């Protein structure tokens, strides 16, 4: 089981939230908390462990050598990466900003070039090439009337939350197109429509 599948299951997600709220828990404790059978609780905890979302250990025995088998305990695993679907690479974007680049559009172009490399884009790139690259990364995009239409632009959630960061988004599209383009994205803030990305070839 992968991490995304685990957090997508309501029962597993509730179990994970409970584990993260405690120092460590046993199957019995989760069963009492969630009102489920112990075997169901143990199965959920084991599936979270298999996904790498919790670590396991055994609590010390209480009562000495004859106290029986020590209970297995589960605690939150150290989180070193966010769970994203599809991967939006925000950590890389933050890294570019932290490098001291003051020009938001330049940050976006550098980010777009990284996405292009991951998608295997090289050389001259048509709008269809850019869309195919985005689809390979898990984002829907298509060419409509000479512009790219996408309901799932990689940076759309960021721009919706912070419209002043739109230059990063426009730079990203230019970077995806090879860095030799000017870009104007429209409709990003419209919750009922796709973004429409207008790319114009540049001289460089």
Secondary structure by P-SEA (a helix, b strand, c coil): ccaaaaaacaaaaaaaaaaaacccccaaaaaaaacccaaaaaaaaaaaaaaccbbbbbcccccccccccbbbbbccccccccccccccaaaaaaaaaacccccaaaaaaaaaaaaaaaacccccccaaaaaaaaaaacbbbbbcccbbbbccccaaaaaaacccaaaaaaaaaaaaacccbbbbbcccccccccbbbbbbbccc
